[in-house]
Amino acid sequence: MRDLINSRCGWAGTDALYVKYHDEEWGRLVTDDKILFEFMVLESAQAGLSWITVLRKREGYREAFLQFDVKKVARMTPQDAERLMHFDGIVKNRLKIKSTVDNAKHFIEVQKEFGSFYRYILSFFPDGRPIVNRFETLDQIPAVSAESDAISKDMKKRGFKFFGSTICYAFLQATGFVNDHLEGCLCKKKMRTNA
């Protein structure tokens, strides 16, 4: 039996925010570096938490991290980080806040080297193309892949934090570098139609 609820991937459940995220964002290829930075911040914040927890705080993260303007975030000071420890709109974790600022600096370095963060991520994929998987059930979807292993390893060497292979794979799924919508999911069908 397929892990689908109302023809959606089962993980989307019935929470309106989750359903909207599943239907309108998850698995759609993101080429815009600003949005890629946003997802990197959110996925890194998720480490050890559920995605819905971070998704519910998305607007708070947008406010705290200056509309995800990577250059502005890279210039944030230790005083800014300390101020965010008292801001209820985000997960108050000192290491994650500091890593967001540091990761912004590394993100800019990657952009300079590759022309864009999008090109950097795509460089790890066979033929420079996103992967479309053909899974029937949720338990077939892996937590990591060869690509997420390679990307997270390279990013760690570059100084990025809170971006291990599992978080990286979730990032790749969210931003459409890996399309893990289940076969039979209305979004998978819609993406095929629009392809």
Secondary structure, DSSP 8 states (H G I E B T S, - for coil): ---EETTEEGGG-S-HHHHHHHHHTTTS----HHHHHHHHHHHHHHTTS-HHHHHHTHHHHHHHTGGG-HHHHHT--HHHHHHHTT-TTS---HHHHHHHHHHHHHHHHHHHHHSSHHHHHHTTSGGG--EE---SSGGGS-S--HHHHHHHHHHHHTT--S--HHHHHHHHHHTTSEE---TT-HHHHHHHHH-
